[in-house]
Amino acid sequence: MRRFRRLAYGVALLALVACGLVIVLPAAGTPGRARYYLALGDSLSTGYQPRPYGIAGNTRAGYVNDLYSYERSRVSDLELVDVGCPGDTTTSLLTGVGNKVLARRSHCDRAGGSQLRAAVAFLKSHDRPGEVPLITLDIGINDINRCGEVIPPGHCLLAGERAVAINTTRILSALAGAAPSGTRLVEMNLYDTHLGESWKTPGIVASAGQLAFLNATRRVNATILRADRDAGFRTAEVAAAFDTGAANLVTWHGVRVPADLARACALTWACSPLPIGHNIHPNDAGYRVIARTFEQVIGRLPSPRP
């Protein structure tokens, strides 16, 4: 199993030999060793998207890839370490319990027992100030999205909300505690994944199930915001960028629908015809929107001290 997916390699070093001495000079602007962007999360962090005939898999067009490309243009020695795992919930990211089949199929890094432990181990072995200038996280969608096949979804959603409330605090605390000084910590909140399953249905009244998912998403996002503030994380407002909860009517493919539904159709595969069908994952445009939302709250990464 691969320990880490590395999308860039070390900085070039220039060796000068003079008078019997070997002097190693780092590339301009680097502290002598690479710096790292550490990404954790579920399938969103791995750029998961459907392929032809409905088969889905990881891509290099995810928000992590977009964000890394942007930050790499500003921090030349930056390398990406992505330990994200499709299918992970807050529980499986924290403990490694659950999601074993998809984790094994996706070659997820669970060194030490879980995605979180693999990330913490990496941080402990790269603990110089400024060595890991950025950590991003997305998690929680699978805690509530799995309730889409449960009728009615109420009890399942409440269980998912409780899991997010308990586990998110532990996850953020562990990451903040292990991160070296000079690390910027950012977590995204969630868009409504239940939109798009029946967008061609006329009418503007949301079903009870749709309202239940929207309200659960709002409560989970409130939990994420509180946990982020307590742990020193910044929050990327992806829910707002996806117009989650916007009920004003707009026209989408000749049908009058709520703005959040039209936005979901434009930025995800949720409104796709068969063989893809309803797929909650962002498309290329959606992942770019998520990346830009992260960029807005990250700002300029701090430079290491000489």
VOKELUM-285569 format. One record per residue: x, y, z of N, C-alpha, C in turn; residue in one letter. Coordinates in pm, whole numbers, plus 50000, padded with zeros to 5 digits. Example, Ala and Ser with C-alpha at 12.3 -4.5 7.8 and 13.67 -1.06 7.14 Angstrom:
! residues 2
513194943150780512304955050780513204967050780A;512854977550708513674989450714512905000350787S;
! end
This chain:
! residues 306
500854988150000500005000050000500885012450000M;500555021549914501365033549911501155041650036R;502245046650092502115054550215501495067950186R;501935074650081501395087650049501375089549899F;500355096549848500345100249708501095113149694R;502255112749634503085124749615502915129449472R;502445141549452502225146949318503335156149272L;504315158649358505465166749317506665161149389A;507815164249345509015158549402509905169249460Y;510985165049522511825174049599512435185249519G;512875195549589513505207049524514875202949473V;515305209649364516615206849308517695213149393A;518815205949412519935211149489521145212449399L;521875223149417523075225549338524295222849424L;525135213149382526335209849458527545216549393A;528255224149472529465230849424530665224549493L;531645221149414532855215149469533995224949450V;534575229349559535685238949550536625236449665A;537895235049631538935233149732538645221249822C;538125210949764537875198849842536615199549925G;535845210649918534625211949997533415210349908L;532375203649958531125202249885530095211049954V;529585221049883528605230349939527275227749872I;526245224849949524925222149893524075234449911V;523645240049799522815252149803521395248649765L;520375252249845518985249849807518565259149696P;517505255249624516925264049524516475277049590A;516475287749514516145300849570514795300649639A;514755306349758513485307749830513115295849914G;513915285149918513565273549997514425272850122T;513925266350228514695265150351515665253550350P;515815246650236516755235450230516075222050216G;514785221250254514015209150237512625212850188R;511925202950135510595205550080509635209750190A;508585216650149507465219750236506255212150183R;505275209850271504205200550235502815206450257Y;501945202950162500505205250177499885191650206Y;499315190150325498705177550369497185178550356L;496595169450280495145169450257494525156850316A;493425158650388492655147450441491215149050397L;490485137750396489065138850365488495126050306G;487335127650245486655116450182486875117050032D;485915112449953486105111849808486275125549744S;485795136149809485995149449753487475152949749L;488225148649850489645151949855490455144549750S;489895133649695490605125949593490075128749453T;489195138649440488675142349308487785131949245G;487075124349327486225113349280485165118649184Y;485045112149066484045115848966483625103448888Q;482395103548834481985092548747482695093448613P;482965081948557483555080848424482485075548329R;482815073748202481815068248109481155055448160P;479905053848129479105042348169478855041848319Y;479065053248387478705054148527479735049348625G;480845043548577481895038848667482635050948723I;482885051048854483495062648919484885059148971A;485695069548989487025067449044487715080649074G;488885079749135489655091749167490185098249039N;490315111349042490865118748929491935128348980T;492575135248888493505145948924492875159548894R;491565160048897490845172448873490065176748997A;490415171349114489725174849237490145188249293G;489455192649397489795205549455491185205649516Y;491625194249570492965193449626494005195849517V;493805189749400494735191749290494735206149242N;493535212049229493435225949187494095235249288D;493835232649416494395241049520495915239549526L;496385227149511497825224949512498505232249395Y;497905231549278498475238449163498575253449188S;497545259049249497555273349279498625276749382Y;498685269249490499665272249595501085269349549E;501255259349463502585256149412503165267649329R;502275275549265502755286949188503265298049278S;502905297449407503335307649503504385302349599R;504415289249620505405282849708506085272149624V;507235275449566507815266949462508265253249512S;508575251949640509065239049690507975230849757D;506725233949729505605227249795505355213549732L;505125203449816504755190149772503405186449833E;502655178249761501335174049806501395160049867L;500795158749985500595145750050499105144550077V;498435135950001496985134450010496665120850068D;496165120450191495815107850255494305105550254V;493565113750177492115112450170491695098650123G;490495094550163490015081050133488535081450096C;488175077649972486765077249933485945068550028P;484765073450063483865065850148484035068250296G;485095075050338485325076950481484245085850542D;483815082150660482985090450745483875096650852T;483295104750937484105110051047484615098651136T;483815088051148484225076751233485385069051171T;485285065651043486355057750982487615065950961S;487495079050937488685087450929489405087851063L;488635088351170489205089251304489775075951352L;489025065151332489375052351394489845041651297T;489515043151170489795032551074488755021651072G;487735022751155486665012751163485605016151060V;485275006650973484325008950866485035012650737G;484325011450625484835015550494486055007550451N;486214995550501487434987950472487534983850325K;486414979950266486444975050128486864986050032V;486224997650041486555008649951487945014049982L;488335014250108489665018850144490735009950083A;490504996850087491474987450029491504988849877R;490354990449816490284991749671490955004649625R;490865015149705491425028149668492855029949716S;493435019749778494815020149829494985031749928H;494005033450015494065044350113495165041850215C;495785052750258496845051850357496215051850497D;496325040450564495845039650702496965035050793R;498165040250768499305036850853498985040450996A;499115030651084498775032951224497335029851256G;496515026651155495155022551181494065030951120G;494345043351085493315052051028493975063050945S;493155069650867493625081050790494195091850881Q;493525094450991494005104651084495355100851143L;495515088351183496795084151242497915084851140R;497605081851014498635083150910499045097750895A;498065106950901498365121150889499165126151009A;498785122051128499495126351249500935121051247V;501105108551204502465103051195503315111151098A;502725115150986503455123350891503845136750954F;502915142851025503205155851088504305154751193L;504315143951267505345142251370506735140151309K;506775134951187508075132951122508465144851035S;507595154951029507885167250954507455179051042H;508195180651152507755189751256508535202751264D;509365205551163510055218451166509055229751146R;509235241151211508345252551189508265256051041P;507055256950989506845260550851506985249250752G;507315237150799507535226050705506235221150642E;505115222550715503805219050660502935231650667V;503025240350568502325253150576500815252050560P;500315240650510498875239750484498345225750510L;497225225150583496435212950600494995216150565I;494395208150477492965209850446492215197050480T;490925198650505490095187450546488685189150493L;488125178350439486665177550417486195164150469D;485185164350552484635152050609483255154750664I;482395144650662481055145950717479955143150617G;480245144750488479195142550387478675128250395I;479565118550410479115104550411478345100950538N;478545108650645477785105950768476295108050748D;475935117450659474505120050637474045115550498I;474935115550401474535111650266474085097050260N;474635088550347474255074350347472785072450384R;472155082950438470755081950478469805083650360C;470335086050239469485088150122468635076150088G;469075064350126468315052150096467465047450213E;467435055550319466645052050437465345059950436V;464205053150449462895059750448462125055650573I;461735065550657462135079650652463575081250702P;464245092250663465665093450696465955099550832P;464925103750906465105111651027466095105951128G;465885093551171466745087651275468175085851224H;468305082151096469635080451037470375093851034C;469675104350996470295117550991470745122151129L;469925119751230470295123751366471545116351412L;471635103351378472825095651415474055101251344A;473895104951218475005110851145475435124151204G;474475132351242474785145251303475535143351434E;475115133651514475805131051642477245126551618R;477425117951518478785113351488479675124851446A;479165133751361479955145351318480305154051438V;479335156351526479565164951642480645159451734A;480635146351755481615140151846482985138851780I;482995133851656484265130351592485035142351538N;484315152451489485015163851428485915170651528T;485445172551649486265178951752487545170951777T;487445157751781488615149251805489595149851687R;489045149951567489895150451447490665163551442I;489965174651461490615187751453491635189451565L;491305184751683492225185951796493515178351769S;493395166251713494585158251684495455164951578A;494845170251475495605176751368496275189551418L;495515197651491496085210151543497215207351641A;497065196851720498105193551817499375188251754G;499255181551639500425175651574501085185051473A;500335194951426500865203751321502005212351374A;503075214051297504165222751340503705237351336P;504445245951402504095260051400504185265351258S;503335274951228503315280551094502405273350998G;501555264151049500635256650964499285263650958T;498775265450838497425270850821496455259150810R;495425259150893494475248250904493125252650848L;492585245250752491325249150689490445236850666V;489175238050703488185227550678487035233550599E;486475225850506485305230550432484015225850499M;482945233650482481635228650523480965221850404N;479715217550419479105208350324478005214750240L;477925210550115476775214050031475735202950045Y;474515205750001473425196150014473545185449905D;473835173149944474045162449847472745155749802T;471635159149866470375152449832469685158949713H;470135170649671469535177549558469835170249428L;468895171049333469155166249199468565152849165G;468055145549261467535132149231466275132649146E;465485143349158464235144149082464045158249028S;465085163948968465015177948930464025180348816W;463655170048738462725172048628461275172148674K;461045169148801459685168948853459145183048865T;458025186448801457475199948811457085203148954P;457015216148983456605220549116457745226749192G;457405234549294458435241649369458435238049516I;457585228849556457495225249697458445213649727V;459355215849817460305205449852459595194449931A;460035182149911459455171049986459975171250129S;459325163150213459765162250353461185156950361A;461505147350274462855141950274463895152250234G;463585160350133464515170850091464745180950202Q;463675184750270463815194350381464615188150496L;464425175350520465165168750628466665168950598A;467045166250474468465166550438469025180650443F;468245190350397468725204250402468935208650545L;467995205650633468145209650773469295202350842N;469485189550808470615182150864471935188150817A;472005192050690473225198250636473495211350708T;472475219150732472655231850802473155229650945R;472615219751013473065217151150474495211851153R;474835203151058476215198251051477165209751023V;476785218850935477645230250904477825239351026N;476795240651107476935248451230477915241451325A;477845228251330478785220551412480215222451364T;480415221651232481755223451175482295237351207I;481465247451196481915261151222482375262651367L;481585257251462481965258151603483255250551630R;483355238451576484555230451599485785237151537A;485625242951420486745249951356487235261451442D;486315269351492486705280751576487435276251701R;486945265651762487555260851886488965255151863D;489195249251745490475242551719491455251351642A;491045263451605491945272151531491965269651382G;490905263251331490765261151187489975272651124F;490275275451000489445284350920488415275950845R;487265281950815486195274550748486005279550605T;486125270550509485845273750369484345271850346A;483655282650313482185282550304481725276950169E;481915263850152481485257350029479975257150017V;479265256050129477805256250125477295269050060A;477875280250097477475292950037477855293549890A;479035288449856479485288649717478595280049628A;477945269849686477025261249611475565265749627F;475345277349689473985282749709473075273249786D;473655265549878472845256149956471765263550034T;470515259550014469385265650084468755277250011G;469305281549897468725292749821467465287849751A;466315293649786465025288549737464435296949624A;465075308149587464535316149477464565308049348N;463545309849265463395301649145464215307049029L;464855297748958465595300948837465235290448733V;465645292848609465345283248503466565274748474T;466365261748479467435252448447466915242648343W;467465243148222467045234548112465535235148090H;465015247348095463605249448067462655246648181G;463185243148297462355239948414462645250148524V;461595255248589461765264448700462075256448826R;463245258848882463695251248998464335260749098V;464455256749225465175265049323466635267049282P;467195278349321468555281849282469575271649332A;469375266249453470355256449502470335243649419D;469165239849369469075228049283469775230649149L;469535242349091470205245648965471725246048982A;472165251249096473595251949123474175237849138R;473445229149206473895215349221473985208449086A;473005211148999473035205048865474225210048784C;474605222748804475695228648727477065224348778A;477205222148908478515219948969478785205449010L;477775196949005477965182849041477335174048933T;477455160848954476845151248863475465146948912W;474875154649002473645150449069472455149348975A;472445156648866471285156948776471565149448647C;472535140648648472955133748526471955123048484S;471755121448354470935110248306471695097248322P;471005086248305471655073148307472605071948189L;473715064948201474035055048306474665060948432P;474965074148433475555079948554474505081448661I;473395087848629472335089948726472745099848834G;472065099048949472335108449058473675105149123H;474645114049106475965112349165476335125249235N;476645124549363476785136649444478095144149421I;479035138149349480375144049341480435155849246H;481255165649279481405177049189482005172849055P;481695180748951482395179348825483635188248828N;484325189548717485545197748716485255211948762D;484125217648713483775231348752483485232348900A;482785222348954482475222349097483715221449183G;484655212949144485895211949220486685225049215Y;486635231849101487325244849092486695255049186R;485365254749197484685263849289485105260949433V;485185248249468485625244549604487045249449628I;487925247349531489315251749546489395266849565A;488635274449485488655289049498488135293449635R;487165285949687486625289149820487675287049928T;488445276349915489575274250007490585285549993F;490915289249870491925299549848491545312649918E;490265315849917489815328449976490095329250125Q;490005318050195490225318350340491665314850377V;492385308350286493795305250316494635317850311I;494395326250211495235337950193496635333850151G;497595342350176498975339050141499595330650253R;500145319250214500775310550313501995317350372L;502205315550501503375321950565504675316250511P;505665324750496506985320550449507805315550566S;508635305350545509485300550655510545310750688P;510955310850814512035319750852513365314650798R;514275323550759515565319050708516295310750812P;
! end
